[in-house]
């Protein structure tokens, strides 16, 4: 889910699910504070590549085989 990927206030913002008023408040706040989006953008890490995932999985399998 998104909540696991977003660090609230650092890399984005979370809002209450099924609460359009909460989303509206967030969007209004962001429309008045566009600098916040720039800060979030700078704090984002690049997504993991498939090569990264494959390397990690290969390491797991190597450990399992060695046991």
Secondary structure, 3 states (H helix, E strand, C coil): CHHHHCCECCCECCCCCCCHHHHHHHHHHHHHCHHHHHHHHHHCCCCCCHHHHHHHHHHHHHHHHHC
